[in-house]
Amino acid sequence: MSTTEHSHFPTIGILGGGQLGRMTALAAIRMGLHVKTLSPSPSGPVASLGEAMVGDWTDPQVMADFISGCDVITVESEWAPADVAEDVSNGTVPVWPSADTLRLIRHKGIQKTVFEKAGIPLGPYTMCGTLDDALSVLEAYGGKAVAKKFEGSYDGYGNATVSSTEEVKKAWADLASDDGLLMEAFVPFVRELAVMVARRPSGETAVYPVADTEQKDHRCHAVTVPAVISAETAAKARAAALKAAEAVQVVGMLGVELFELADGSVLLNEVAPRPHNTGHYTIEACHASQFENHARAILDWPLGSPDLRVPCAVMINVLGHRAGPVQTDGYTQALNQSEAGVHVYGKVEARPKRKMGHVTVTGTDPSAVRQQAEDAANAIQL
């Protein structure tokens, strides 16, 4: 029986218990859906939401117990074992995004190859099998490049900007796997952009506005929407994002990161097959958030409008400032910014630069909205 034929409200099973699982669960619960989560270790963000299971998710019996009662399974990140879920369910419960989609995205080199074959504009890249290859590529790329682990790089982890022989050697020692590492030319971009795409199994899509993203230490710091770019550049970014979603046949959300060049053209950087940090603004700013549309998409339900319902929005990440148990210093001060939507993820332990929450402010004046969001985020010292 398909998920569209149920006479009861379906149960969504989420593999993962971090902030993305939490916000997806919250959106699903608001819609009247039931939620189960499975995490390999206790996880604060989802502990109080639905049925939160903890166990070895690579164990087929644990996975079978989890899948029991679920109408659809999804993943919080591309590293969750969708393949185990597919094997255990044997087609009785759909798993979205599919293990095939995740295999195309997990490996950064394979991901690049897929998008290149699809005709999506990319910056120069090389899959380096040896250190000598990487050193030669650095020279070919003009002495500056970005080295990335093939698998496991995210949120600033597993990446390194390199501009010398010694930096390449260190990156190789830190990041290279058995098949080497990815070297990308350092693209002279004028800004970084992001587009969220929702896609159903039936192929229906919803493309969100183009957002302007700012990075600090390879981590997202701020997201502003709509991006202040030309209509032509926005159209190119949305088209590239939609083409990427089709190329990997994603079901659910796809976060697409891009570079805008000085001539207004765009290059795809990388993607994530799930709700994405650059789409958190959608909770306050859009008719249907990325989390709601993720739930709708995996159930093959009609998608909600991705359009903005406010003139502009700014999202600022709240990072950990120290190591230790989470405290709430500055939390009430942040709430003094009455326009701010404050989100704290329920993580038990803080670490420096760990994502602990975010703040979104909407309004009409981008500068004023940005200042309010920064003030609220800076007040929170988790």
Secondary structure, 3 states (H helix, E strand, C coil): CCHHHCCCCCEEEEECCCHHHHHHHHHHHHCCCEEEEEECCCCHHHCCCCEEEECCCCCHHHHHHHHCCCCEEEECCCCCCHHHHHHHHCCCCCECCCHHHHHHHHCHHHHHHHHHHCCCCECCEEEECCHHHHHHHHHHCCCCEEEECCCCCECCECEEEECCHHHHHHHHHHHCECCEEEEEECCCCCEEEEEEEEECCCCCEEECCCEEEEEECCEEEEEEECCCCCHHHHHHHHHHHHHHHHHCCCCEEEEEEEEECCCCCEEEEEEECCCCHHHCCHHHHECCCHHHHHHHHHCCCCCCCCCECCCEEEEEEEECCCCEECCCECHHHHHCCCCEEEEECCCCEECCCCEEEEEEEEECCHHHHHHHHHHHHHHCEC
